[in-house]
Amino acid sequence: MSKQAPPKRTTRFKELLNSPELDFLCEAHNGITARIAEEAGFNAIWAGGLCMSAQYGVRDSNEASWTQVLEMLEFMADASSVPILLDGDTGYGNFNNVRRLVAKLEQRNIAAVCIEDKLFPKTNSFIDGNKQELADIDEFCSRIKAGKDAQQDDDFSIITRVEAFIAGWGLSEAMKRAEAYHEAGSDGILIHSALSNPSEVLAFKKEWADRSPVVIVPTKYYATPTDIFREAGFSLAIWANHLLRAGIVAMRECAETMYREQSLLSMEDRIVPVKEIFRLQGASELQDAEERYLPQRGDADRVVVLAASRGTALGALTEDRPKTMVEVQGQSLLGQIISTYNASGIKNIMVVRGYKSEAINLQSINYADNNDYADTGELLSLQCALAADVDDEHNLYISFGDVLFKRYIIESLAEHDEDFVIAVDTNWQDSVNRGRAADYVSCSEPYTRHAFNSRVLLTGAGEELDETNVHGEWTGIMRVSAAAMPRLRELVASMASDPANKKAKLHHLLAALTENNENVRVVYTTGHWLDVDSIDDVVAAGNFT
């Protein structure tokens, strides 16, 4: 059985407007204030012109364009679920502007609009109100009729704001205008007054009786007991600008205190924690959606970067820092490696330090130290990392602190379900031609186009493999599934306990995996990585993009 959809916002607003019970609208001027008003319990929101202008730092004289207002309304409607009544000023022009406005409001799920019988551009009613000109009655009625004709939803409401009291014209003019607007199709009358007592609005309501709903804005006559409005039979009362005014007090106090004290200590306990902003923004919903829709990597995956060695071949470049901290294009090798992992959504990174460990001090990184780095090899550095992080519930990537690589290599490793996956470069002859040691591998199938679609497995690894058996060079990048982590730990611990493996490298681990009948999946790549071993490599790294 399908779940019944809740009533439309237009319908809910019309029910509030025509209810015999007095209800209240709270001002909001952006998405977060709309959510705050709804969470406070208000059944509807007033998108006030004064406050929406003020948030832009401009006057309430149509200095904020109507398209800017529409854009903010869209955020407000997305951030809340209750009906929104827009303070539409004069309708932003003549009848044509009003009918276009109504169409745009309906598109944005706004429940109602209030237009006032003044000239465009308007001036706020509380600034020299008795000097302000009112619109011609017939011309204003054309705005109402055009708006009602334009609406597609029968429940969309147009409230007409009568400014006769503001302009000093008295009750008879207010009644004449209200009658005309009601006849033109207005769904309700907002009667406005600048007096500090409710005498004008009460006189109007008594004379108007119940011909249509009457809305009030008690900004000036705020001291009036609410029961008086209730007994008089008003439909809605709007608290029109109080969230903004309260916010100004709090923000000014906070700003002045921080400036005066040059410290945050006295303010921190008096303001909401940052996590409350995240809550109001709906951050948890995004996190839930990420779990549903995104590949399960990111925080679910971890990285160990082995960076304990000095890199003596780089000479003076590594006198006071390890090779991984040598800068290329203004960023260290390690920084570039971390950025590549971060770009794949992987943030949980541990770096194994050794030589000049204090020089590796990047933020938001975990560290493990191999204090015997000078007398041990890569395998013992990995053992240090595994001892420092006992998490076996997530996948693990392992790479070297002097190997740059493209992001797609990480993502290609993640595409496979095998417990162990490595990236192998088909251009292995480059290392032979350069006369340097390399981690060569033999595979169940040599590189071909067909191999991209085949399940290629590692069959051997080492620096001294016979060239006839070499199918590629290991890039130093490996992925281990969470399920295989206990087996990896056991194998590394067993190998590390043997004094013969004190200087063992990771290609020895690869060989041991195959000897233990572990399936190590090979993903072929052609280039797109760089092992920085020499000054020439540092220069080449400057062009690695």
C-alpha positions in Angstrom: 0.0 0.0 0.0 1.5 3.3 -1.1 2.1 6.0 1.4 -0.3 9.0 1.1 1.5 12.2 0.1 1.1 15.1 2.6 -1.2 18.0 1.6 0.4 20.5 -0.7 2.0 23.6 0.9 -0.5 25.8 -0.8 -3.3 23.7 0.6 -1.9 23.8 4.1 -1.4 27.6 3.9 -5.0 28.1 2.7 -6.2 26.0 5.6 -4.3 28.2 8.1 -5.6 31.3 6.4 -9.2 30.2 6.7 -9.0 28.5 10.1 -11.1 30.1 12.9 -8.1 29.7 15.1 -5.4 32.4 15.2 -2.0 31.1 14.0 1.4 32.7 13.7 4.1 33.1 11.0 7.7 33.5 11.8 10.0 35.6 9.7 12.9 33.8 7.9 15.2 35.2 5.3 17.4 32.3 4.2 17.6 28.5 4.3 19.0 28.1 7.8 16.5 30.6 9.4 13.6 28.8 7.6 14.7 25.5 9.1 15.1 27.1 12.6 11.6 28.6 12.3 10.1 25.2 11.3 12.0 23.4 14.1 10.7 25.9 16.6 7.2 24.7 15.7 5.8 27.4 13.3 3.3 26.1 10.8 4.2 28.7 8.2 7.0 31.1 7.4 7.0 34.8 6.4 9.7 35.6 3.9 9.9 39.3 4.8 11.1 41.9 2.3 12.9 43.9 5.0 14.9 41.0 6.2 15.6 39.5 2.8 16.9 42.9 1.7 18.9 43.3 4.9 20.7 40.0 4.5 22.1 41.4 1.2 23.1 44.6 3.1 20.7 46.7 1.0 17.7 48.9 1.7 14.1 47.7 1.7 13.4 49.7 -1.4 13.5 47.0 -4.1 17.3 47.3 -4.2 17.5 43.5 -4.1 16.2 42.3 -7.4 13.1 40.1 -7.6 15.3 37.4 -9.1 17.6 37.5 -6.1 14.5 37.1 -3.9 13.4 34.1 -6.0 16.8 32.5 -5.7 16.8 32.8 -1.9 13.2 31.5 -1.7 14.2 28.4 -3.6 16.8 27.7 -0.8 14.3 28.4 1.9 11.7 26.0 0.3 14.4 23.3 0.0 15.4 23.8 3.6 11.9 23.6 5.1 8.7 21.8 4.6 6.1 24.3 5.9 4.3 26.8 3.7 6.1 30.1 2.9 4.3 33.4 2.4 6.4 35.8 0.4 6.4 39.5 1.2 6.2 40.4 -2.5 6.3 44.2 -2.0 4.3 45.8 -4.8 4.5 42.8 -7.0 7.8 44.3 -8.5 5.9 46.3 -11.1 2.5 46.2 -12.9 0.1 43.4 -13.6 2.5 41.7 -16.0 5.2 41.6 -13.4 2.8 40.1 -10.9 1.6 37.3 -13.1 5.2 36.4 -14.0 6.0 36.5 -10.3 3.1 34.1 -9.4 4.3 31.6 -12.1 7.8 31.7 -10.7 6.7 31.3 -7.1 4.6 28.2 -8.0 7.6 26.7 -9.7 9.5 27.0 -6.4 6.8 25.6 -4.2 6.0 28.9 -2.5 2.5 28.8 -1.0 1.4 32.4 -1.2 2.4 36.0 -1.9 1.4 39.3 -0.3 1.5 42.4 -2.4 1.0 45.9 -1.1 -0.9 48.8 -2.7 2.0 51.2 -3.1 4.1 52.4 -6.0 7.2 50.6 -7.4 9.9 50.9 -6.2 8.5 50.8 -2.7 9.8 52.2 0.6 9.5 50.4 3.9 6.2 51.3 5.6 8.0 52.5 8.8 10.1 55.1 7.0 8.0 58.3 6.6 4.9 56.3 5.9 2.6 59.2 5.8 4.6 60.7 2.9 4.3 57.6 0.8 2.0 57.4 -2.2 -0.6 54.7 -2.6 -1.4 52.9 -5.9 -4.4 53.8 -7.9 -7.1 51.3 -6.7 -8.1 50.2 -10.2 -4.5 49.7 -11.3 -3.7 47.7 -8.1 -6.8 45.6 -8.8 -5.3 44.7 -12.2 -2.3 43.2 -10.4 -4.6 41.1 -8.3 -6.6 39.9 -11.2 -3.6 39.1 -13.3 -2.0 37.2 -10.4 -5.1 35.1 -9.9 -5.4 34.4 -13.6 -1.8 33.3 -13.7 -1.8 30.8 -10.9 -2.0 27.1 -11.9 -2.7 25.8 -8.4 -6.2 26.7 -7.1 -4.9 26.8 -3.6 -2.2 29.4 -4.2 -3.1 32.5 -2.2 -2.6 36.2 -3.0 -2.9 38.4 0.1 -3.3 42.1 -0.4 -1.7 44.5 2.0 -3.7 47.7 2.6 -1.4 50.7 3.4 -4.1 53.3 4.0 -3.3 53.6 7.7 0.4 53.8 7.0 -0.2 56.7 4.6 -2.5 58.5 7.1 -5.7 58.1 5.0 -7.9 56.6 7.7 -10.5 53.8 8.1 -12.8 54.7 5.3 -10.0 54.6 2.7 -8.8 51.3 4.2 -12.3 49.8 3.8 -12.8 51.1 0.3 -9.5 49.6 -0.8 -10.1 46.3 1.0 -13.5 46.0 -0.7 -12.1 46.6 -4.1 -9.2 44.1 -3.6 -11.6 41.5 -2.2 -13.8 41.9 -5.3 -10.8 41.6 -7.6 -10.0 38.1 -6.1 -7.8 38.7 -3.1 -7.7 35.6 -0.8 -7.1 37.7 2.4 -6.4 41.2 3.6 -3.2 42.2 5.5 -4.1 45.4 7.4 -1.0 47.3 8.4 -0.5 50.0 11.0 2.5 52.0 12.4 0.8 52.8 15.7 2.1 51.5 19.0 -1.4 50.3 19.9 -3.8 48.1 17.9 -6.7 50.6 17.6 -6.5 50.9 13.8 -6.3 47.2 13.0 -9.1 46.4 15.6 -11.3 49.1 14.1 -10.8 47.7 10.6 -11.5 44.1 11.7 -14.7 45.1 13.5 -15.9 47.0 10.3 -14.7 44.3 7.9 -16.1 41.4 10.0 -15.6 38.1 8.3 -15.8 38.9 4.7 -12.3 37.4 4.2 -9.4 36.5 6.4 -7.5 39.3 8.0 -3.7 39.2 8.6 -1.8 41.5 11.0 1.9 42.4 11.6 2.2 43.5 15.3 5.7 44.9 15.0 4.8 48.3 16.5 2.0 47.2 18.8 3.9 44.2 20.1 2.9 44.8 23.8 -0.7 44.0 23.0 -1.8 40.7 24.6 -2.2 38.0 22.0 -5.7 37.1 23.3 -7.0 40.4 22.0 -6.0 39.4 18.5 -7.6 36.0 19.0 -10.8 37.4 20.4 -11.0 39.9 17.5 -11.0 37.0 15.0 -7.8 37.7 13.1 -6.6 34.8 11.0 -2.8 35.1 11.1 -0.3 37.2 13.0 3.2 37.7 11.5 6.3 38.1 13.7 7.9 39.9 10.8 11.6 40.6 11.6 12.6 39.1 14.9 15.0 36.4 13.8 17.1 39.0 12.0 16.9 41.5 14.8 17.9 38.9 17.4 20.7 37.7 15.1 22.1 41.2 14.8 22.4 41.5 18.6 24.2 38.2 18.9 26.5 38.7 16.0 27.5 42.2 17.1 28.2 41.1 20.6 30.3 38.2 19.3 32.2 40.3 16.8 33.0 43.1 19.3 34.1 40.5 22.0 36.5 38.7 19.6 37.9 42.0 18.4 38.4 43.4 21.9 39.8 40.2 23.5 41.6 38.9 20.4 40.6 35.4 21.6 37.7 33.0 21.2 37.8 31.6 24.7 35.0 33.8 26.2 32.7 33.2 23.2 33.0 29.5 22.5 30.7 28.4 25.3 28.1 31.0 24.4 27.6 30.0 20.8 26.4 26.8 19.1 29.1 24.2 18.2 30.0 23.8 14.5 28.2 20.5 14.5 24.9 22.3 15.0 25.5 24.1 11.8 26.1 20.8 10.1 22.9 19.4 11.6 20.8 22.4 10.3 22.5 22.0 6.9 21.4 18.3 6.8 25.0 17.0 6.6 23.9 13.6 8.0 21.5 13.1 5.1 24.4 13.6 2.7 26.6 11.1 4.6 23.8 8.5 4.4 23.4 9.2 0.7 27.1 8.8 0.1 27.0 5.4 1.7 24.1 4.4 -0.6 25.4 5.8 -3.8 29.2 6.2 -3.7 31.7 3.3 -4.0 32.6 2.2 -0.5 36.0 3.7 -0.4 37.1 6.9 1.2 37.0 6.6 5.0 36.4 2.9 4.6 39.9 2.5 3.1 43.3 3.1 4.6 46.8 3.8 3.3 50.3 3.0 4.5 53.0 5.1 2.8 56.5 3.7 3.4 58.8 6.7 3.7 61.6 5.8 6.2 64.6 6.0 3.8 66.8 9.0 3.2 67.5 8.6 -0.5 71.2 9.1 -0.5 71.4 9.2 -4.3 69.8 12.6 -4.1 72.9 14.0 -2.3 72.5 17.4 -0.7 68.7 17.4 -1.4 68.3 14.9 1.5 70.9 16.2 4.0 68.2 17.7 6.2 65.1 15.9 5.1 64.1 12.5 3.8 63.5 11.9 0.1 59.7 11.9 0.5 59.9 15.6 1.6 61.9 16.8 -1.5 59.8 19.5 -3.1 58.7 19.4 -6.7 56.6 22.2 -8.2 56.2 23.7 -4.7 54.9 20.5 -3.0 56.7 17.6 -1.4 56.6 14.2 -3.0 54.7 13.0 0.0 52.2 15.9 -0.3 51.6 14.9 -3.9 51.0 11.3 -3.0 48.6 12.2 -0.3 46.7 14.5 -2.6 46.3 11.7 -5.1 44.8 9.4 -2.5 42.6 12.3 -1.2 41.3 12.8 -4.8 40.2 9.2 -4.7 38.3 9.9 -1.5 40.8 8.2 0.8 41.7 10.2 3.8 42.9 7.7 6.4 46.7 7.7 5.8 49.6 6.5 7.9 53.2 7.4 7.0 56.1 5.3 8.2 59.0 7.7 9.1 62.6 7.0 9.7 65.4 9.3 8.6 64.9 12.9 9.8 61.4 11.9 11.0 60.8 15.4 12.5 60.9 16.8 8.9 57.7 14.9 8.0 55.0 16.9 9.7 52.0 17.1 7.4 48.7 17.7 9.1 45.8 15.2 9.4 48.2 12.3 8.9 48.9 9.4 11.2 52.5 8.4 11.8 54.5 5.3 12.7 58.3 5.5 13.2 60.8 2.9 12.2 63.7 3.8 14.5 65.9 1.1 12.9 65.4 2.5 9.4 69.1 2.5 8.7 69.5 -1.2 9.3 66.1 -2.5 8.1 64.2 -2.7 4.9 60.7 -2.0 3.6 59.2 -5.1 5.1 60.1 -4.0 8.7 58.7 -0.6 8.0 55.4 -2.2 7.0 55.6 -4.2 10.2 55.8 -1.0 12.1 52.7 0.4 10.4 50.7 -2.8 11.0 51.7 -2.8 14.7 50.6 0.8 15.0 47.2 0.3 13.3 45.3 -2.9 14.3 42.3 -2.1 12.1 41.4 -5.2 10.1 37.9 -4.1 9.1 38.9 -1.9 6.1 40.9 -2.3 2.9 44.5 -1.2 2.9 46.6 0.4 0.2 50.4 0.2 0.4 52.8 2.4 -1.5 56.2 4.1 -1.3 57.0 7.6 -0.3 59.0 8.2 -3.5 56.6 6.9 -6.1 54.2 9.3 -7.8 51.2 7.9 -9.7 48.0 8.9 -11.3 44.7 8.6 -9.5 43.3 6.2 -12.0 45.8 3.5 -10.8 44.2 3.6 -7.4 40.7 3.4 -8.8 41.7 0.5 -11.1 42.9 -1.5 -8.1 39.6 -0.9 -6.4 37.6 -2.4 -9.3 38.7 -5.9 -8.4 37.5 -8.2 -5.7 40.7 -10.2 -5.1 42.3 -10.0 -1.7 45.6 -8.8 -3.1 45.8 -6.5 -6.2 49.0 -4.8 -7.5 49.7 -2.4 -10.4 52.3 -3.6 -12.9 53.9 -1.4 -15.5 54.4 -2.9 -19.0 57.3 -0.6 -19.7 59.7 -2.6 -17.6 62.5 -2.2 -20.1 62.8 1.4 -19.1 64.3 0.4 -15.8 66.7 -2.0 -17.5 67.9 0.7 -19.9 68.5 3.1 -17.0 70.5 0.4 -15.2 68.7 0.7 -11.9 67.2 -2.0 -9.6 63.5 -2.6 -10.0 60.8 -4.8 -8.6 60.3 -7.1 -11.6 57.4 -9.5 -11.8 56.3 -12.5 -13.7 52.6 -13.1 -14.4 50.2 -15.8 -15.5 49.7 -14.0 -18.7 51.9 -11.3 -20.4 50.5 -7.9 -21.3 48.3 -7.9 -24.4 45.0 -6.2 -25.2 43.3 -9.4 -24.2 45.0 -9.2 -20.8 42.9 -6.2 -19.8 39.9 -8.5 -19.7 41.7 -11.5 -18.3 42.3 -12.5 -14.7 46.1 -12.1 -14.6 47.8 -13.3 -11.5 51.3 -12.8 -10.1 53.6 -15.8 -10.4 56.9 -14.4 -9.1 58.7 -11.2 -8.0 62.2 -10.0 -7.5 65.0 -7.7 -8.6 67.0 -10.6 -10.2 64.3 -12.3 -12.3 65.5 -13.7 -15.6 64.4 -11.3 -18.3 62.7 -14.1 -20.2 60.3 -14.4 -17.3 59.7 -10.7 -16.7 56.3 -9.4 -17.7 56.5 -6.0 -16.0 57.7 -3.9 -13.2 55.7 -3.5 -10.0 54.9 0.1 -9.4 55.1 -0.3 -5.6 51.3 0.1 -5.3 49.2 -2.6 -3.7 45.7 -3.1 -2.3 44.8 -5.6 0.4 41.2 -6.4 1.2 39.9 -6.3 4.7 39.3 -10.0 4.6 42.9 -10.7 3.8 44.4 -8.4 6.5 44.7 -11.1 9.2 46.7 -13.2 6.7 48.8 -10.3 5.7 49.6 -9.5 9.3 50.5 -13.2 10.0 52.8 -13.4 7.0 54.6 -10.1 7.6 55.1 -10.9 11.3 56.5 -14.4 10.4 58.9 -12.9 7.9 59.9 -10.0 10.1 60.8 -12.4 12.9 63.4 -14.1 10.7 66.8 -12.3 11.0 67.5 -13.1 7.4 64.7 -10.8 6.4 66.0 -7.8 8.3 66.6 -5.9 5.1 63.8 -7.5 3.1 61.9 -5.4 0.6 58.3 -5.6 -0.4 59.0 -7.6 -3.5 60.1 -10.4 -1.0 56.6 -10.1 0.4 55.0 -10.5 -3.0 57.1 -13.6 -3.7 56.1 -15.0 -0.3 52.4 -14.4 -1.1 52.6 -16.4 -4.3 54.6 -19.2 -2.4 51.7 -19.3 0.1 49.3 -19.8 -2.8 47.7 -16.4 -2.4 46.1 -15.1 -5.6 47.6 -11.7 -6.3 45.7 -10.0 -9.1 47.7 -8.0 -11.5 46.4 -4.8 -13.1 48.5 -3.7 -16.0 49.3 -0.1 -16.6 51.6 1.6 -19.2 53.5 4.4 -17.5 51.5 7.0 -15.5 53.8 6.6 -12.4 57.3 7.7 -11.5 59.8 6.2 -9.1 62.0 9.1 -7.9 65.4 7.6 -7.4 67.8 10.2 -8.8 68.3 13.9 -9.5 67.1 13.2 -13.1 63.9 11.7 -11.6 63.4 14.9 -9.5 63.6 16.9 -12.7 61.2 14.5 -14.4 58.8 14.8 -11.5 58.4 18.5 -12.3 56.6 17.4 -15.5 54.5 14.6 -13.9 51.0 15.9 -14.1 
